[in-house]
Structures are given as C-alpha cells and as structure tokens.
Amino acid sequence: MKEVRISRAIIEEYNKRLLDHLENDVIIVGAGPAGLTAGYWLSKAGIKTTIIEKKLSVGGGIWGGAAGYNTIVLEEKDFMDEIGVATIKKDNLYVIDAIEFATGLGFAAKKAGVQIFNLIEVEDIVLKDEIVKGVVVNNSSISTLGLHVDPFCISSKCLIDATGHPAGIVAMLKKGKPQAVPEELKEYFMDVDTAEAGVVEKTSEIYPGLYVAGMAVCDVFHLPRMGPIFGGMLKSGKKVAELIKQKLKK
Ligand code: 48F
C-alpha cells in the first residue's frame, strides 16, 4: 500500500539520521542565529555537529525582527555575502529581511552538513567525571503536555548552550553544580556597543565540555542586552566554532 510505503520511507530515514547522530563531536542546543552560525562553521570544517531545537522552526529570535517589524540590522555584511543573503546599506548599518535571514541561515547550515533535529527539547545534561558529555532529550510535545515519559540521551565531545535569553543549559548545570556558575543568570539593561563586544569576548568554555554562545553569554556574564542588532550573535557563533576546532584538534 502506498500509504505504508510513505510512512516506511519517513521512519527509516529519520531513524537512520537519529542513529547516525547518537554520538557527536558537537551538540548545539538552540537553532537561533548563534547556534546556526556555529553549526555552519563547524560543519564546514568537517566536524560532526547536531543542533537540537525544541520548536518546529529554526531561526530563534530572527523571525520577528524588532517588535514584529521583520527586519534585522548588522554592522558588517561579510557573513551575509558568504551565505548569499541580501543586505541594504543604511548609513553605517546593513538592513536585512528577517525571513530571508532566518531561511538563508538555516539553509546554509544544513547545506554545510549540520544535522538539525527540531521538535526535540533538551531537558538535562549528562555529566560524567566532572565533564559535560551529552544531553538528555525528549519530544517537545511531551514536556508541553506535562507528561511523565522518560527521555533518551545523545553524546557530545563539546556541548554549546545557544538557547538564547534563558541560558537554559547553563541553568541545568547550575542546578546540580551551583558552584560552577556562582552568579544568578540575568542580563543587564540594553546597551548595544557593550553587549555586542562583550558577547563575543565572553563566548567560551564555561565548564569542561560546555560552551556558551549568543544571548546565553549575556545571562551568564551579566552583560547588557542589545535588541535587534545581530552581529554579536553571528560573531559569537563563529568564535565558539573556532574554540571547538582548536580543542578537537588537540
Ligand atoms: O533566542 P535565540 O534566537 O538565541 P541566540 O541565537 O540569538 C538571540 C537573538 O535571537 C535575540 C537577540 C539578539 O540581539 O537579542 O534574542 O542567542 O534562539 C535560541 C533557540 O534555542 C531554542 C529556542 O527554541 C530558540 O529557537 N531552545 C531554548 N531552549 C531549548 C531550545 C531547549 N531546552 N532545547 C532545545 N531548544
């Protein structure tokens, strides 16, 4: 029956991808601009990378631009040129259609080779010998419905918290290891220049095996927020990819 052949094709292909990515060099939690950019550069370097995204769509905070005006601002356009996304120059800024940005970045990351699993939520980390070694995942609808259903695990040599404002993965580490991140996770008042520079500077490995990138960096290091200017997210994603490339080389 054709209906069953369609189901078989989907189930076999999905299971193959899932089995192929139970063990990874890198897991990125969150398919926002920082996570997708990190995935793009890591995959381009031939590093086996999986992104876990709890929502249906990739792009995180890109889609809504500012207050629903679906337009994004950058100060440099080199990465947009790299992935073929159009920019419009306005004074010293580049303006980008948020829909083209979100879809273009998602497409570029996929084409570079990153594996993305959407509708999967990371609900905990795996910590062994004081090293973060993977994540505990479940279907997002299970947590939305508040069901008690046990999860499964996938492993990483390096895990990136790219969950944006909540710094959700760092919060999971902090729950069991409060001394690992002694300060409360929170951002400071909006200040574009300080935030854009700080988010890149502080992108780092904050615990063995756990890196932080994108807006999550602001929560961990009490940096200001920066609103709808996205250069810091892209540079943070690229920086975390560089740090991990160096680490894996060793
Ligand atoms: O929020 P998000 O876009 O984070 P980002 O890449 O970029 C921040 C900007 O969008 C914006 C900003 C820039 O100026 O202020 O806020 O740092 O993307 C984070 C993604 O992580 C997913 C979430 O659905 C979103 O798509 N996410 C969060 N927690 C989990 C998760 C989780 N536990 N499991 C899986 N995905």
Boltz pocket constraint, residues with backbone or C-beta under 6 A from the ligand:
constraints:
  - pocket:
      binder: B
      contacts: [[A, 29], [A, 30], [A, 31], [A, 32], [A, 33], [A, 34], [A, 35], [A, 52], [A, 53], [A, 54], [A, 55], [A, 57], [A, 59], [A, 60], [A, 61], [A, 62], [A, 120], [A, 121], [A, 122], [A, 123], [A, 162], [A, 163], [A, 164], [A, 165], [A, 168], [A, 213], [A, 214], [A, 215], [A, 216], [A, 225], [A, 226], [A, 227], [A, 228], [A, 229], [A, 230], [A, 233]]
      max_distance: 6.0
